[in-house]
Structures are given as structure tokens and as C-alpha cells.
């Protein structure tokens, strides 16, 4: 059984909205870093946003700041990524991942090696 399960992806027109969910199947997000990454075809996986579930601190890549919002559900088992004003450049497979601590760099500089557990990904398609 997978530890992290993403859902909420889909196909929208430019300017549309989606809310992605990352649900922990066997644990709670207590005092860990949960991040969202995305990977477009032919590109490297890039960090998009993160939340420190212990402090509530959030961070965003410049490319999504002001359009994406990361949040933690009160049950501490689901992290959301609310995306508005979607652009064709946002199209990618979105992954959530966890680490004991959020790396002390901007999300754009996150690497996959910084995070231990990963979900299977959910596809986001944005048409122009």
C-alpha cells in the first residue's frame, strides 16, 4: 500500500482551477515537510511548493506564487494544492513528497534526493 496518494488532477482550460490532494495512507503529516513537485515531458522534476506541518510555514516557487496555495487539512492526513489561473506552462504530472525537514532553499532548488517518500503522481493538463 502506497504511503502517499495524489488525486485531483485533470484537464482544464487556461485560467481554470484545480485542487490537488495528497493523502497519507498510513501516517499523519505531523512535524514533517510536505512538498509538491511537477514534471513536464522532457523536463526535470521541479519543486513547486512546500509546507512545514510543524510550523505551518509555506513556500512557493516564483512561477506559481500568487496562484497556488498549499494547505494542510485539520486531520493532518491531507495536504492540498489549490491552483488558480492555470497556464499551459503548468501542465505536468504533479507529485507530492515528504521529508523530515523542508530544505533550506527555495522550492525551485529542491532535488528529488531531498525527499524520501513519493506519491504516484497526478496529471494536470492545461489547454490554451
C-alpha positions in Angstrom: 0.0 0.0 0.0 1.4 3.4 -1.0 2.1 5.9 1.7 1.1 9.0 -0.3 -1.8 9.1 -2.7 -2.3 12.1 -5.0 -5.6 13.0 -6.6 -7.5 15.9 -8.2 -5.6 16.2 -11.5 -7.5 16.7 -14.7 -7.8 18.8 -17.8 -8.7 22.5 -17.7 -8.6 25.5 -20.0 -6.1 28.3 -19.4 -7.3 30.4 -16.5 -9.0 27.5 -14.8 -8.6 26.0 -11.4 -7.8 22.6 -9.9 -7.2 21.4 -6.3 -4.8 18.6 -5.9 -4.8 16.4 -2.8 -2.1 14.3 -1.2 -3.4 11.9 1.3 -1.2 9.9 3.7 -2.5 6.4 3.9 -0.8 5.1 7.0 0.6 8.1 8.8 -0.2 11.7 9.6 1.6 14.7 8.4 2.9 15.6 11.9 6.1 17.6 12.0 7.3 16.9 8.5 7.8 18.7 5.3 5.3 18.0 2.5 6.2 19.3 -0.9 4.6 19.3 -4.3 6.8 18.8 -7.4 5.9 18.7 -11.0 7.4 17.1 -14.1 6.6 18.1 -17.6 7.6 15.8 -20.6 11.3 16.1 -21.3 12.0 18.3 -18.2 13.4 17.6 -14.8 11.1 17.3 -11.8 10.9 20.7 -10.2 9.8 21.8 -6.7 6.6 23.9 -6.7 5.6 24.4 -3.1 6.1 23.1 0.4 4.6 23.2 3.9 6.2 22.6 7.2 3.4 20.8 9.0 5.0 21.6 12.4 5.2 25.3 12.0 2.7 25.9 9.2 5.3 27.7 7.2 4.8 27.6 3.4 7.0 28.4 0.4 6.4 28.7 -3.3 8.3 28.7 -6.5 8.3 32.2 -8.1 6.5 30.7 -11.1 3.4 29.8 -9.0 3.5 32.4 -6.3 0.2 34.2 -6.0 -1.6 31.5 -8.0 -1.0 28.3 -6.0 -1.9 27.8 -2.3 -0.6 24.8 -0.2 -2.5 23.9 2.9 -2.9 21.1 5.5 -6.2 19.6 6.4 -7.2 19.6 10.1 -7.0 15.9 10.2 -3.3 16.2 9.4 -3.6 13.5 6.7 -4.2 15.5 3.6 -2.2 18.3 2.0 -3.9 20.3 -0.7 -2.5 22.4 -3.6 -5.1 24.8 -4.8 -4.2 26.1 -8.2 -5.9 29.0 -9.9 -5.1 31.0 -13.0 -3.6 27.9 -14.6 -1.4 28.4 -17.6 -0.3 25.9 -20.3 3.2 26.0 -18.7 1.7 24.5 -15.5 0.8 21.3 -17.4 2.8 18.4 -15.9 2.5 15.3 -13.6 2.3 16.6 -10.1 3.8 14.6 -7.3 3.8 15.0 -3.5 6.7 14.0 -1.3 7.7 14.1 2.3 10.9 14.8 4.2 11.7 15.3 7.8 12.6 18.9 7.2 12.0 21.3 4.4 15.3 22.1 2.7 16.7 25.5 3.4 16.5 26.6 -0.2 13.7 27.9 -2.4 11.4 25.2 -3.8 12.9 25.7 -7.3 16.1 24.4 -5.8 14.6 21.3 -4.2 16.0 18.0 -5.5 14.3 14.6 -5.5 17.0 13.3 -3.2 15.8 15.8 -0.5 12.5 13.8 -0.1 12.1 10.3 0.9 8.5 9.3 0.2 6.7 9.9 -3.0 3.2 9.5 -4.4 2.5 8.1 -7.8 1.6 11.4 -9.4 -1.5 13.0 -10.9 -1.7 14.5 -14.4 -2.6 18.2 -14.9 -3.4 19.3 -18.5 -4.0 22.9 -19.4 -5.2 23.8 -22.8 -4.7 27.3 -24.3 
